Structure formats: C-alpha cells, structure tokens
Amino acid sequence: MFLIAVSSGMRIQEILELTLQDINFDSNPVKVTVKAGTSKNRKSRITFISNEAHEALKEWLKVRSKYLQTAQKRAANKTYDINVNDERIFPIDYLTARLWWCRLLHEATDKENNLAEKDTTFEFQRTHYKRHIHTLRKYFRTNLPDEEKASTDVVETLMGHEGYLTKEYRRVPEPRLMKEYMNAVGNVTIFGIDESIVEDKDRQIATLKQQMETLKNDIVNQVINTLKSGQPQLIKELMKQTPTAKVFMDGSTEL
C-alpha cells in the first residue's frame, strides 16, 4: 500500500477505494484508474505504479483472503464487523492504514534516525508525527519531476492537481504521461533498481563499447600508417602512447 502511494502520487484514501477492476496489470507500467467518486476533485484520472510496487501488490493479493478471515475472527467478540466479501484491494479504513504507517515508523527507528519523531509545533499536534502518512504523496511530488525525464505538468496531472495546470495542460495525452513516468520512475523506486534504469545503463554500456571499438580501430590504423611511413622515430613515439599495442613486422597489430 505504501509503495503504491509513494510511486503513484495517490492519496491514501484513494488507494483504500481501489478494486482489482481499477488496476490494468497488462499495461507497462501498471496503470491505475482513480475513480471520480473517490478523487478529491471528483474527476477520474489515471496514474501508474512502479515495478516494485507491482511485485509487492501481487504478494499482498496472495495473502489478502487469509488476512480477511483472520480479521473476521478477531472481530467476532467485538462491536464491529468485517466484510469478507469486501472487493477493495485493501479492505481497511484510514485509521488502520495510519496505524500501520506509525508502526512502521517505530520499527524503522534506530539510534541514528528517529523516524517516529513527534511534531510539537502546535499543542494539538503532539500526537502527530513529522513523517505523517501524507509525506508519501509529498515524496512523489518532490522526486518524480526531472528536467530531462518528467515535467512538472505531467507529475501534477498524475496527482490530480488540476488547479495547478493551465488550460493548455489540463488534458495531457496518456502516451506522454506513460512515457515520462517510465523515464523517471527510478526517482520513486525505494528498494531496488527499476528495470527502466537497468535498460538505460545497458544502453550506456553498449555506447561505451562502441566508442572503445572505434578508438581501437583508430589506433590500429594509426599504427599501420606509421609503419608504412617507414619512420622509426614515429613508431617509437606511437608505442610510448599505446604501450598495450603489439606491432608485428608484417604490419599486423594486436591490442
């Protein structure tokens, strides 16, 4: 749930209303439809989730039914009921989600990082945490925008911040949303390297290999031309510059 929040820009309340019908698992990246009835501005929109959020979601769906059954047993002698037929992906309320988040803050706190630090700015906030659950959405807004990969307009559209956008950008095409999200999703990937980053690195490595091959050929040609010139002094200078080159009497070379 929290990986979905940090990689999609959705509000927790919006995530809690999601059903499987709202998730397009065949899309790459996985596309999420936020229904008009659950969004703050009462307008539907689409957003996406990272590959690691997708993998975590698949793991949650494996144990979701068991969670509901266990929750129903716990509630048997209490004043509330658990609906085992709840179609929501996360069949909990906001207070439970907030409780889970606060529990994670405490579990992740150590001597060096007090992640569960309370906000004492105002008297009524003394039970609130500085890293409250809404900071997940703030993290998305801060980290996804990228000068070279994802524009602010696209990020705001994914978040449903229509009021920020000018009339020109209110209808950003889905292909552009998808492309820029894929380009920058590594910025909101928490635990691992996103596949898009790996692909980008592979392209960089391939380019470097090509450049090295070109340089190698240039050196070989320079050696051959020097040999043909019949100037020993030039050959000696060249060998100093390229000590890894072996020049044979027949004019062939080896690097």
BELNOR-V554887 format. One record per backbone hydrogen bond with DSSP energy under -0.5 kcal/mol. CO is the residue of the C=O (numbers start at 1). NH is the residue of the N-H. E is the energy in kcal/mol with one decimal. If there is no record, write none. Layout:
BEGIN
CO,NH,E  CO,NH,E
END
This chain:
BEGIN
1,5,-1.9  2,6,-2.4  3,7,-1.3  4,8,-1.1  5,9,-1.8  11,15,-2.1  12,16,-2.4  14,17,-0.8  15,18,-1.5  18,89,-2.9  19,22,-1.8  20,23,-1.4  22,24,-0.5  22,33,-2.5  23,25,-0.9  24,27,-1.1  24,31,-1.4  30,49,-1.7  31,24,-3.0  32,34,-0.6  32,47,-2.3  33,35,-0.7  34,45,-1.6  35,38,-1.4  35,39,-1.4  39,42,-1.0  45,34,-2.9  47,32,-3.1  50,54,-2.1  51,55,-2.5  52,56,-2.2  53,57,-2.4  54,58,-2.1  55,59,-1.7  56,60,-2.2  57,61,-2.3  58,62,-0.9  59,63,-0.8  60,63,-1.0  60,64,-1.0  63,67,-2.3  64,68,-2.2  65,69,-2.2  66,70,-2.4  67,71,-2.6  68,72,-2.1  69,73,-1.8  70,74,-2.0  71,75,-1.6  73,76,-0.9  75,78,-1.8  82,84,-0.9  83,86,-1.7  87,20,-0.6  89,91,-0.6  90,92,-2.4  93,97,-2.0  94,98,-2.6  95,99,-2.1  96,100,-2.4  97,101,-2.2  98,102,-2.5  99,103,-2.2  100,104,-2.1  101,105,-2.1  102,106,-1.9  103,107,-2.2  104,108,-2.1  105,109,-0.6  106,109,-0.6  112,114,-0.5  113,110,-2.1  113,115,-1.5  114,117,-1.2  117,130,-2.5  118,120,-0.7  122,125,-1.5  123,126,-1.3  125,119,-0.5  125,128,-2.4  128,119,-2.9  130,132,-1.2  132,135,-2.0  133,136,-1.3  134,137,-0.6  134,138,-1.5  135,139,-2.4  136,140,-1.7  137,141,-2.2  138,142,-2.2  139,143,-2.6  140,144,-2.2  146,150,-1.0  150,146,-3.4  151,155,-1.9  152,156,-2.7  153,157,-1.9  154,158,-2.4  155,159,-1.7  156,160,-0.9  156,161,-2.7  157,160,-0.7  160,162,-1.6  161,164,-1.2  161,165,-0.8  162,165,-0.7  166,169,-1.1  167,170,-0.8  169,172,-0.5  173,177,-2.1  174,178,-2.9  175,179,-2.5  176,180,-2.6  177,181,-2.0  178,182,-2.5  179,183,-2.0  180,184,-1.5  181,185,-1.4  184,187,-2.3  185,188,-1.7  186,189,-1.1  188,190,-0.6  192,194,-0.6  194,197,-0.9  194,198,-1.8  195,199,-2.7  196,200,-1.8  197,201,-2.5  198,202,-2.5  199,203,-2.0  200,204,-2.0  201,205,-2.6  202,206,-2.4  203,207,-2.1  204,208,-2.3  205,209,-2.5  206,210,-2.0  207,211,-2.3  208,212,-2.5  209,213,-2.2  210,214,-2.2  211,215,-2.4  212,216,-2.6  213,217,-2.3  214,218,-2.1  215,219,-2.3  216,220,-2.5  217,221,-2.6  218,222,-2.2  219,223,-2.5  220,224,-2.6  221,225,-2.5  222,226,-2.0  223,227,-2.5  224,228,-2.4  225,229,-1.3  226,230,-0.8  226,231,-0.9  227,230,-0.9  230,232,-0.7  231,234,-0.6  231,235,-1.6  232,236,-2.4  233,237,-2.2  234,238,-2.3  235,239,-2.3  236,240,-1.6  237,241,-1.5  238,242,-2.0  240,243,-0.5  242,245,-2.0  245,247,-0.5  246,248,-0.6  246,254,-1.7  248,251,-2.1  252,248,-2.5  254,246,-3.1
END
